[in-house]
Amino acid sequence: MDELSKGFRKLIVGVNTQVPLSNGGYAAAINLDNAATTPPFHSVMEAITKFVPWYSSVHRGTGYKSILSSDIYEAGRGIIKRFVHADKNKDIVIYTKNTTEAINLLAYVLAQDEDEGAVVLSTEMEHLANDLPWRDKFKVDYACTDKHGRLVVEDLELKLRKYDGKVKLVTVTGASNVTGYKNPIYEIAVLAHRYGAKILVDGAQLVPHCPVDMKDFDSSEHIDYLAFSAHKMYAPFGSGVLIGPKQTFEKIEPVYKGGGAVKLVSHHFIDWEGAPYNNEAGTPNVIGIVALVEAIKTLDRIGMNVIHEYEKKLIEYTTKALAGIPDIVMYGPSEKDEDKIGIIAFELMGIEPRLLSQVLSWEAAIAVRSGLFCAHPYVEKLLKLTDQKLRYYQKKPDIPFPGLVRISVGLYNSYREIDVLVDCLGRIAKNKKEYKQKYGKPQKTPESNQPLLYPPRRNAP
Ligand SMILES: Cc1ncc(COP(=O)(O)O)c(C=O)c1O
C-alpha cells in the first residue's frame, strides 16, 4: 500500500510544500480537505503548459490556433462521455463552471416544461447545490436519512408512490460530502424510472473517487443526468459538466443569453443555437476543459477501481485509529465493507470544531474542514439542531456555532499523513484545556519568514 501511495504522490503538485507552524517551524502541508478541492495533477499542469502556445478563442476564429483550440474543446466532450459511459449519440456534455452551475442549469431547463404540480424528490443528505436550485421552481420533497445519515431508500420509494406519477426528477448525491456514504444510484434509478421519474446524480464527490457508469438508455438503471466539477478531480481552472439527453436541452430558453448561444438575431427575432451551444453562451473556458480532460486521462490510467480501493482502505485505517482516541464521536462510521468514499466527519467533545481545525493547522500543518459543509440540513439533523436552536446560535454570534470536523482523503494521501493526524488529535484530546488556553483567543496565522510566492493570510479569521 505504501508503494502505491508513493507512486500516487508523484502525480500531485505541491505535496511537499512547507507551511509555517505556530512554533516558528515548518512542516509539509497535509491536505485532508480533498472533498472541498484537490491539488492539481502534474499531468494537468503539463497539458496546460503544452497547450497555451496554441491557446486561442473557441468557435469564432478562422486562424489556425482558433481552429485547434475549438477542436480540442469539442473533442473533450467525447472523452468525458467515455469516462462515465454516457451515450455517444443521445447524450450531450454541457460545459459549466462547476457542479453548482450544472444543477442550477438543469433546474432552469426542467422548469420550462409545462407540467403543473411537478415534484422534485431530493434527499435529506444533499449538498446545498442539489437542494436550493430546486426549491423556487418545484415542489420539493426529501427522502429521509436514518440516525447514522444513510439514505432510507424505502422512504424514497414511499414518496415516489405517494406522489403517484407527479415526481419529475429524483435528485440524489452519488456520495455524501459529509459522511462519505455512497448511495445506491442504480437501485434509485430503477425506482425513479418505475414511477415515471428521471434521475440526476450529483457526482461532485462520486466521480473523482469511484467508477461511474451512466448505463444504456434502455436500461432501467440508466442515469439520466450527471453533474460534476473538475476542481475536485485534480484539475483546477474552473470547469465542470452537466451530462444528459440532448433532447432535454434542445428547444429551451437559455439561462444565459449572448454570443455563441444563437444562430441569428435581429431586433425582431432570435434564432437560438441547438444543444449544447444554446447552454454555453459567452467565450468558453477552453483551458478548464484541457485540464479536465487531462485529469480524466490520468485517472483512467490509474484506474478508478484502484483509486476507490486505495482510498477506502485508507479511510478504514483512519476510522479505526480515530476510534481509539477518547472523546471522538464519528458520524456515519464505516462498518467493515460499507460502501463509502474517503470521508469522515467527527466531533472531539469539549473542543469546538472550528478551533480544533485551526489547532490541527497551527500544530501539524493539517488542513481539514469544519462547520456544516454546505449540507446544512443534513448536518443539522445529525447534530439534532432544531430550527429553534439554530435561531439561538444565530442571535448569539459570540457562542461558537455547532458543527463537525471533516477529513477527506485523495488518492495521494499516505498512511504516514494519517498517523500524523491521529497523533496530533490524540495529543489534543488528552490536553484539551492546554490547547484551548493556548489557542482559544483569536490567533494570528503563523507567518512565513520565507519568500513565498503567495504569502499566507496574516490574520486568523
Ligand atoms: C456533494 C456535492 N455536491 C455539489 C458540490 C458543489 O460543487 P462545486 O462547488 O464545485 O459547484 C459539492 C462541493 O463540495 C459537493 O460536495
The ligand as an SDF file (V2000), in Angstrom:
LIG
                    3D

 16 16  0  0  0  0  0  0  0  0999 V2000
  -21.8780   16.6060   -2.9940 C   0  0  0  0  0  0  0  0  0  0  0  0
  -21.5390   17.9450   -3.5500 C   0  0  0  0  0  0  0  0  0  0  0  0
  -22.3340   18.4870   -4.4820 N   0  0  0  0  0  0  0  0  0  0  0  0
  -22.0890   19.6710   -5.0340 C   0  0  0  0  0  0  0  0  0  0  0  0
  -20.9910   20.4070   -4.6480 C   0  0  0  0  0  0  0  0  0  0  0  0
  -20.7530   21.7380   -5.2840 C   0  0  0  0  0  0  0  0  0  0  0  0
  -19.5870   21.6820   -6.0460 O   0  0  0  0  0  0  0  0  0  0  0  0
  -18.9900   22.9960   -6.6740 P   0  0  0  0  0  0  0  0  0  0  0  0
  -18.6590   23.8970   -5.5360 O   0  0  0  0  0  0  0  0  0  0  0  0
  -17.7920   22.5340   -7.4250 O   0  0  0  0  0  0  0  0  0  0  0  0
  -20.0380   23.5680   -7.5400 O   0  0  0  0  0  0  0  0  0  0  0  0
  -20.1340   19.9050   -3.6770 C   0  0  0  0  0  0  0  0  0  0  0  0
  -18.9830   20.6930   -3.2290 C   0  0  0  0  0  0  0  0  0  0  0  0
  -18.3780   20.4400   -2.2310 O   0  0  0  0  0  0  0  0  0  0  0  0
  -20.4070   18.6420   -3.1190 C   0  0  0  0  0  0  0  0  0  0  0  0
  -19.6260   18.1050   -2.1970 O   0  0  0  0  0  0  0  0  0  0  0  0
  1  2  1  0
  2  3  1  0
  2 15  2  0
  3  4  2  0
  4  5  1  0
  5  6  1  0
  5 12  2  0
  6  7  1  0
  7  8  1  0
  8  9  2  0
  8 10  1  0
  8 11  1  0
 12 13  1  0
 12 15  1  0
 13 14  2  0
 15 16  1  0
M  END
$$$$
